[in-house]
Amino acid sequence: MVENDTVQLLKECNAGVKMGVSSIDEVLPDVKNAVLRQKLTVCKDEHEKLGNETKNLLNQYQDSGKEPNPFAKGMSWIKTNTMMMVSPTDETISDLITDGCNMGVKSLNKYLNQYKAAEEKAKDITKRLINLEEKLAVDIREYL
C-alpha cells in the first residue's frame, strides 16, 4: 500500500509539473512585462527541478511517470489560444496562469488526501509543488 500510494502520488506530481511547464511555455512568448516574464521563468525553473526530483524517485520504483490528461491538456490549449487571440495581454496571461495554478492546487491537494499512505518524501514534493503554485498565483495578481 505504501509503495503504491507513493508511486501514484509521484505520478500525479509528475503530470502536474509537465502541465505547469507546458502552460508557462505556451504563454511566455507573449509576455510583455519583464517582471512578469521573470516570475514565470523562475516558477518554470522551479517546476522543472521538482519534476527532476519526481522523475528520479519514480525511476527508483521502476516507473516511467505519467503524462498530463490529454483531454485536460487539449482544453487548456484551446482556452489559452482562444483567450490570447481575443486579448493578447499580460492581464490575460495572468488570468490563465492563475486559473491553472488554482486547478493544480486543487488537484494536488485531492491526491495528497487520496494517497495518504505515501512516503513522506513524495508528500513533501507534493506540498512543495502546491506551495509553488500558490505563490505564483499570488505573485502575479498585480497583473490581473
Backbone hydrogen bonds, N-H to C=O, Kabsch-Sander energy under -0.5 kcal/mol:
donor,donor_aa,acceptor,acceptor_aa,energy
5,D,1,M,-2.8
6,T,2,V,-2.5
7,V,3,E,-2.7
8,Q,4,N,-2.6
9,L,5,D,-2.5
10,L,6,T,-2.5
11,K,7,V,-2.4
12,E,8,Q,-2.0
13,C,9,L,-2.3
14,N,10,L,-2.7
15,A,11,K,-2.4
16,G,12,E,-2.4
17,V,13,C,-2.8
18,K,14,N,-2.0
19,M,15,A,-2.3
20,G,16,G,-2.5
21,V,17,V,-2.8
22,S,18,K,-2.4
23,S,19,M,-2.4
24,I,20,G,-2.3
25,D,21,V,-2.8
26,E,22,S,-1.9
27,V,23,S,-1.3
28,L,24,I,-2.3
30,D,27,V,-1.9
31,V,27,V,-0.6
31,V,28,L,-1.4
37,R,33,N,-2.5
38,Q,34,A,-2.2
39,K,35,V,-2.4
40,L,36,L,-2.5
41,T,37,R,-2.5
42,V,38,Q,-2.7
43,C,39,K,-2.1
44,K,40,L,-2.5
45,D,41,T,-2.4
46,E,42,V,-2.2
47,H,43,C,-2.5
48,E,44,K,-2.4
49,K,45,D,-2.0
50,L,46,E,-2.3
51,G,47,H,-2.6
52,N,48,E,-2.2
53,E,49,K,-2.1
54,T,50,L,-2.7
55,K,51,G,-2.7
56,N,52,N,-2.5
57,L,53,E,-2.2
58,L,54,T,-2.7
59,N,55,K,-2.4
60,Q,56,N,-1.4
61,Y,57,L,-1.0
61,Y,58,L,-0.7
62,Q,59,N,-1.6
63,D,58,L,-2.5
73,K,69,N,-2.7
74,G,70,P,-2.5
75,M,71,F,-2.7
76,S,72,A,-2.3
77,W,73,K,-2.2
78,I,74,G,-2.4
79,K,75,M,-2.7
80,T,76,S,-2.8
81,N,77,W,-2.6
82,T,78,I,-2.5
83,M,79,K,-2.6
84,M,80,T,-2.4
85,M,81,N,-1.7
86,V,82,T,-1.9
87,S,83,M,-2.8
89,T,87,S,-2.3
93,I,89,T,-2.0
94,S,90,D,-2.7
95,D,91,E,-2.2
96,L,92,T,-2.7
97,I,93,I,-2.7
98,T,94,S,-2.5
99,D,95,D,-2.3
100,G,96,L,-2.2
101,C,97,I,-2.8
102,N,98,T,-2.6
103,M,99,D,-2.3
104,G,100,G,-2.4
105,V,101,C,-2.8
106,K,102,N,-2.2
107,S,103,M,-2.6
108,L,104,G,-2.9
109,N,105,V,-2.2
110,K,106,K,-1.9
111,Y,107,S,-2.5
112,L,108,L,-2.4
113,N,109,N,-2.0
114,Q,110,K,-2.2
115,Y,111,Y,-2.6
116,K,113,N,-0.6
116,K,114,Q,-0.6
118,A,115,Y,-1.8
122,A,119,E,-0.7
123,K,119,E,-1.9
124,D,120,E,-2.9
125,I,121,K,-1.7
126,T,122,A,-2.1
127,K,123,K,-2.6
128,R,124,D,-2.4
129,L,125,I,-2.4
130,I,126,T,-2.5
131,N,127,K,-2.6
132,L,128,R,-2.2
133,E,129,L,-2.3
134,E,130,I,-2.7
135,K,131,N,-2.6
136,L,132,L,-2.2
137,A,133,E,-2.1
138,V,134,E,-1.8
139,D,135,K,-3.0
140,I,136,L,-1.8
141,R,138,V,-1.3
143,Y,140,I,-1.8
144,L,141,R,-2.0
